[in-house]
Amino acid sequence: MAFVATCIETTARWLNVPYREVYQRMKRVGMIENYILPHYETLHTESRENLAQGLVECLNNWEARQ
């Protein structure tokens, strides 16, 4: 779960919004359970900058589908 927290905090910093907002957005679209956790092995090898960019893009895409 520490990695999930890192993903949320990194994304929040990238977007310049509170981490709670990012958590709620990710939770609402199921991104934590269906993207971050299943792809941990790949995601944790990325730099924080690449991780943030990818997570923001993914979050925006998943939100657009709802």
Sequence and secondary structure as in RCSB ss.txt:
>XXXX:A:sequence
MAFVATCIETTARWLNVPYREVYQRMKRVGMIENYILPHYETLHTESRENLAQGLVECLNNWEARQ
>XXXX:A:secstr
 HHHHHHHHHHHHHHTS HHHHHHHHHHHTHIIIIITTTHHHHTTS HHHHHHHHHHHHHHHHHH 
